[in-house]
Amino acid sequence: MTEVLAAQAEAHGEDPFLITTDGDVLTYAAAQDQAARVGAFLRSVGIGRGDGLAVILPNSLDFVRVWLGAAHVGATFVPLNPALTGDFLAHQLRVSGASVAVVDADLLTNLEAVAGEIGQPPTALVVGEPKNPTQLRVRRFSEWSGASPGQPAHTCARDTACVMFTSGTTGPSKGVVMPHAHCYLLGLGSVDNLAVTSSDRYYIAMPLYHANALFMQLYATLIAGGSAVLRNRFSASEWLPDMRRHGCTVTNLLGAMSQFIIDQPDQPTDREHRVRVVLPAPNPAHHEDAWRTRFGIAEVVSAYGMTEANIPLYGRLGESRPGTAGFAYSRYFEVEIHDPDSDEPVAPGVPGEICVRSKVPYGFSGGYLGMPAETVTAVRNFWFHTGDLGVMDEHGCVTFVDRHKDCIRRRGENISSFEVEQAMAKHPQVKEVAAFPVPSTPVGTEDEVMLAVVPHGPDLTETDLAAYADSILPRFARPRYIELVTDLPKTPTERVRKAVLRERGITAATWDRDNPVRSTEPAQRLEPTPANSEVSA
């Protein structure tokens, strides 16, 4: 990435690379200079080639500075969700092994609260002014501005550029090891498939700790020599005004973001913008119709991928295939649909697991950090197994069918049901708990978190559990629905049958956070599925 930045700084100099909606501007020349200064500062606190650097920041110019500076010294960039607290945060810091964390001053207390759980707490490079005294080793991140620029470290395609955490389904969140080639191809995929050029301006409203925003959008901008506009957090009401105000031409949308925008009242100015292409995932037909007819966006391109497997599927410019994920990005990836049992390829039109293989070395994840068994399982038979079900037609176009994994997706976040369960199980009156997704309403494009809880006694209420969840879980992981039950459906080996819970869903006995009336229904017995009627969990 350092070489890409150097080339673009020479070519585009004082042209803007990044503009924030708060009014900050970073030119290509300034980006290169600041990357070198931040890198020098990181070296002064012991961060060098291969060292893990945790980053706990919101979308901001400082986040981008740290990303560029980490690349300059060859460090492993480890962005964490700023909403993480407690066990969620402690686990990811432990796995990353980061000795230094760049943290927003408002989030310093979260880091201090888990310091005793992660062995040697990282040195904190604080952005902003801490509100309270701290026992952590602290430096001011702003010291970077006084550092003398140094030479960039030599890195190659196989070196680890980044570790991003993705939700666990049968265990805790996994740290995805992302080589430099992997990250570069995430950006290049957008450039190739959306025809991004130096005249384009990418609008980024997703969190930069996700691969979509950081690599598919911001790195794509860098590779193309264009410019990007960065918003701190997504706002449906400001989406189109931002695009219009800044002259944006390209943007990505994920999950319910599309519906939130489409739900905004129609305006006579809805077609007054420069947007030429939008990449929404998913892309149902009624959404594509709105993009083209109401908003007048000429190109709507779908895509499919994941942090581990890059983006191996894209739609095609000039075509309309709503509801599909796209075709293989065949310059760099192979995609097949495999039978989940035999792992053999299936015929066109037959559902199976989406499996991916890179055509170039290090084109996708190098595995899960510190989890060799999970890595081997994921890449068995020389294919990465996504855990997602899809269908490929005779032309090679893939349609996503369902998530095979037991993952909950809410408000753009992948939530580990395992971690939610582990946290909620610490309540002294909880005997057993299962977390699982139910469809959201009224949007219907993502999930809500539901808990089925077996209490120790009769005194535990749903409101008690909701209050406890609010005190220990990140906001995006807090359950909307809670139901008290007498037992959980299980396999003969005592594994909870999540499929039974998902199929049962919301009942008359379910408590709804959005309509918090205490249920008068007694705790329900969830009848186990017969052992000879296997249901995938």
N, C-alpha and C positions, 0 to 999 in steps of 0.2 A: 504493500500500500504506500510506503514511503516513496518508492520509485514513481508510482502513479501521481502522487501529490507533487513531486518535484517537476515532473513533465508538464503537468497542468499549470503549475505556478509560473513556469517559463512561458507557456503558451498564452495564459490568460491573465497573469499578473494582477492588475488592479480590478479585474472583473469580480463581481460578487460570487462567492461560493455558497455562503449561507446567510440567510436573512431571517431573523426571528420576528414573530408578530409583535414582540415588545419593542422592536425598533433597532436591535443590534444587527450589525453587518460585519461579516468576515470575508475579506477578499482572498483570492487564491494565494497571493504573495504573503498576506498576513497569516493565513493558515499554515503555510510552510514555516514561517519564522516562529510562530507560536508553538507548533509541533516540536521544533527543536528546543525551544526554551522549556516547555513543559517536560520534554524528555530529559533535559539536563537536571531539572528539579527532581524528577523521579529517581534519576541515578543518585542524587545526593541523599536520598532517603533509603537507598539500598535496592531499588528496583532496576533490574537489567534483563538481558535476554533470557526468556523462558520463565521469568518470575510471574506469579499471579498477582494481579492488581484488581481488587474489588472496587466497584463503582456503585454508589448508592445515591443517585442524583435524579431529579426530574429532567424532562426535556429542557435543554438550555445550551447556551454557548459553551459553558464550562464542561458539560458532558462531552461535547464534540472535541474540545481542546484535549481532554484526557484521552479520548479515543485516538486522536492523532499522535499525541505524545507517547502513549503506550506503544504504538506501532513504531515510532522513531527509535525506541530503545529495544525493540523486539520482545516486549513483555507480553504476557497473556492477559488480555482484557476480559474481565469478569463482571459484566453489568448485572446488577440485581434489582429486582422490583422494589422501588422505594416504599411500597406499602407493606413489605414483609416485616414481621415482628416475631418475637419469641422463638419457638422451635423451628418455624419455617426459615427464619433468618439464620439461626445458629447452624442448622444443617447445611445450608448452602455455603456459609463461610468455612465450616469445617472441611467440607469436600473440596472446596477450591484451594485450600491451603494458602490463601492470600495473606501476606505479611503486612500489607498496606491496603487501606481502604480510603478512597476519596468519598466523603460523605457530606451531604447537606447539613448545615448547622441545626436545622429543625429536626433532623433525624438522628442526631448524635445520641440522644437518650436511648433510642432503640438498639443501637450498637452497644452502648454501655450495659444495657440490661442483659445482654447475652454473653458478655465478656467472660464470665466464669464458666460457660458451657463449651467454649471453643478452644481450650488449651491456652495458647499464647495469643492474646487479643491483638489484632492488627493495629499498627500505627494509623491514626486518623488524620488525613489531610482534609481540613474542614473548609467548606465553601460557605462563606457568610460568617456571622457573628454568633457564637454559642450563647444560649440564654442562661445556662447554668454551669457551675464548675463541673469538671469531669476528672475521673481518675485515669482515663486513657492517655496514652502518649499522643500528643496533638501537635500538628504543625498547621499553619495557615496555607491553604492551597494557593492563595494569591501571591505567595513568594515566587511562583514560577516566573512572574514578569521581570524579576531582577536576575534571573539565571542567564548565563552566557550560553548561546546555542552551541551544541556539540555535533559531532558526526553521527549519522544514523547507524544503527546496528545492521549487520548483514543478516538477512533472513531469506528463507527459500520456501517453495510451495508446500513442503511437508511440515514446516514449523507450525506450532499451534499459535494461531492469532487470537483466539477467543474461546471462552467457555460460557455457554448459555444454558440455563437450567430449563428443562422441560418437565412437565408433570409426570410423576410416577403413577402407575395404576395398581400394581401389586406390591409396591414399595415406595420409598421416598423419592422426591424429585431427583432426576438424573442430570448430571453435568455433561452436556454434549461438547465433546472436543472438536473444535472447528479449525482445521488447517487453513493457511493463507489461501490456498487454491480454492477451497470450499467457499470462503467468504467472497473471493473475487468473482467466482461463477454466480453467486447469488446476485451480485450487482450487474454482471455482464448479461445475465438472463433478461433482466429488465431492459437493458440497452438494446439487445438483439431483438427481443420479441415485442417491445413497445416502440422501437425505432427512436429511442431517446438520443438527442444530439445536444450540441453546445448551445443551441438556441432555446432549449426547453427549460422550464422551471417546474421542479417537482414540489408538490405540496405535501408536507409530512405532518400528520396529526396523531399518528400512532406513537406509543412509547418507544424510545430508542433502545430500551433494554430487550426489545424483540428483534428478531432477524429481519422481519418485513421492513420495519422502519430504518434500521441501521444499515442493512446491506442491500436489500432490494430497492430502497429509495435513495438513501444518502450516499452509499457507495456507488450506486448507479450514476448519480449526479456527478460524482468525482471522476468516474471513468469516462463519462461523456463530455466532461468539461462544461457542464451546464451550471445552473444555480438551483438552490432549494430554499423553500420557505418552511420554517419550523414553528409549530404551535406547541405551547406547553402541554395542553391536553385537548382532546377532541371536543368540539362543540358543533352540534348539528345546525344550530341557528347561525353560527359564524362561518360555517364551511364555505358556502357560496360567496358571501361578502369578502372573506379572506382571499378566495381564488380570484375574484374580480379585482380586488384592491391591489394585489401583487402580480397580476398577470400570469397566474400559474397555468400550465398546459397539460400536466400529467399528475395523476394521484392514484393511490391504492386505497382500497376500503376492505374492511374485514368484518365478517359476522354481521351483527345488528347495526353497524354504522350506516349501511346503505338504507335500511328501513327508517332509521331515525331521520335521515336527511329527506327521504321521500315523504315522510309524515309531516314535514314542515308545510305550512300553508302555501299554496300556489301563489306566485308573484308574477306580474307582467315582465319582470326583469330576469326571470329564471334562465333565459337563453343568452343573457348578456355577459359573456365571459370568453376566455381564450382556451378553455379546456378542449383538447383534441382527443384525449384517450383517458379512460378510467379502467382500473383493474380491480373489480370487486370479487371477493370470494366469501361465500358462494355467489352465484349469479343466476337466480331464478328468473323465469321469463318475464314476470311482471316488473321486476327491477330493471331488466334490460330495456323493456319498453319505456319505462320512465326516463332512463338516462337518454335514450335516443329521441323520444318525442317531446317530453316536457322540458328537458334541459338542453336538447340539441347537441349532445355529445356524439360525434361521428363514430368513434371507435370504442367498443366495450369488449375487453379482452379478459377472459377467465384464466385461472391458473390453479395449480395444486402443488403442494409441497409440505415440508415440515423441516424443523431445525436440523434434524439429523440427515435428511435425504436431499437437501437442496430443493430447488423448484424444477422437477423433471417434466412437468406438464404445463403447457401454455396454450391458450386459444390463439387464433390467427387474426392479424389485422385484415380488415376487408371482409370478414366473415361474421355471421351471426349464428351462434350455437348456444343459446341460453340453456342453463341447467347442466351443462357439461363442464368438465374440468380442463379439457384440451387435449392436445397431441404431445407426444414425446418431444422434448427439446433435444432432438436426435444428434445435434452436433456434439453433445457432451454426455447424454444419458440414454440408457436403455430402460424401457418400462414393459413389464409383463404382468398379466393377471394369473395368479397361481391358485390352485385348489388348496384351501387351508389345511386339509388333512394330508394329502400326498405331496404337496409342494411342487406339483407338476403344472406346467402351463395349461390353461383351459382354452376352449374354443371361443371365437368371437361371440358376444352376446351372453356368455355364461358368467355369472358373478363369481368373484374370488378375491383374494387378497392382492392389493396393489404392491408390486415388488419393483425395486429400482436398482440399477447398477450404473456406476460411473464409467465412462469411456476413457477418462484421463486419471492419472494418479492423484489421490487426495482431493478428488472432486466432491466428496461429501464427508460426513463425519468420520473422525478417527476412532470413534467409540464413545463409551460412557466413562467418565473420569472415575477411576478407582473401582469400576464395576465390570471386571472381565467376563464374568458369566453372562451378564445381560448383553454385553457387546457381542459375544459369540452367538447367542440366541438370535439377536437381531439380524446378523449377517450370515446366517446359516446358508449353506449351499451356494455361497458366493453372490447372494442377492440380499439387499437390505429389505426387510419385511416391515412394511409401514404399520401393520395392524389395522389398516383401513380396507373396507370392501369397495370394489368398483367393478364396472363392466366396460370392456373395450369392444367397439363395433368393428365391422369389417374394414373400415377406413383408418382404424387406429385411434379414433377419438374415444377418450375415457370419460365415463360418468361416475362420479362419486356416489356410493350407495349409502354407506353408514360407517360410523366409527366402530371398529371391532374392539378397540381398547376401552377399558372402563375409565374414561376420562370425562370430566365435566368442563364444558366450555361456557364461560359467562362473561359478558361485557369485554370480549376480546382476550380474556385470560384463560389459559389452560390450568385447571385446578386439580391437584392430586387428591382423589378421594381418600387415599391412604393417609395423607397428612392431616386432612380434616378429621378423620376418624381418630387418629392418634392424639390429636389435640383435645377433642371432645371427650375422649375416654378418660382424661385426667379428672373430670368432674367426679367428686366422691360418690354421687348418687347414680352414676351411669354404670350399668353392668356391661352392656354391649351397645355398639353403635355402628350403623352402616350409612355411608354417604353415597348418594347416587344422583344422576341427573333426571329431571323431568322437564318437559317442554315449557319454555317461557310463554307468558301471555302478557299483553296482546301481540307482541312482536312475532313470536313463534319461530325465530330463526336461530335461537341459541338455547341454552339450558338455564334452569334454576337449580340451586342446590337443595336437595331434600335429605333429611335425616330420619332414619327409623331407629328409635332408641328403646332399649330394654332397660327400665329403671331398676334400681335395687329395692325400692319400696314405693309406697303409694303417694309420697309427698312431693315428688319431683313434678314440676309443671313445664309446659312448653315455653312459657315466658321466662322461667328460670334458665332454661337451656339457651334461649335466644340471647339473654343478657350475658351469659357465660361466653357464648360464641363471640359476641361483640367485644368482649374484653381480651380475647386471645387470638382471634383470627383476623387476617387482613380483610378489609371491607369487601373485596370482590369474592372472598371465599365464604362469607357468612350465609347460613342457610335461610332461605325464604320459607320453606315448608318443614315442619317437624311433626312426626307422629310417634306417640308412645305405643309400644307393642309388647306382647308377652314373650315373644321369641323371634328369631330371625330364621328364614329358610336357609338350609345348609345342605351341602353335599355329604355323602357318607364320611368324607375325610374332614368334615367340619369347616369347609370353606363356605362363606356366605354366598348365596346364589343371587348375585346382583341383577341378573336378567329377570328373575321373578319379581324383584322389587321394582325394577323399571316398568315391567309390564303392568303391575298393579297400580303404580303411580299414586295420584292424589285420590283420597277417599273422603267419606263424610267425617271421618275421625281425624283428618289432617288439619293441623293448625297452620294458618297462613299469616306471615308477618305483615302483609299488606292489608289483612282483615283480621286483626288479632283478637278474635273472640275465643275464649276458653272452650275447648271442645267438651261436650257432654257425653261423647261416645266413650265407652270403656276401652281400655287397652285391647288391641286386636291380637288374635293369634294368627300368625302368617303360616298357613299350611305348607310344609315342605313339599317340593316336587318329588315324586317317586324316584328312587335311585336308578331305575331302568329307563327313565325318561330324561336323559341328560340335557340340561340347558346350559349353554355357554355362559359363564360368568365373566 
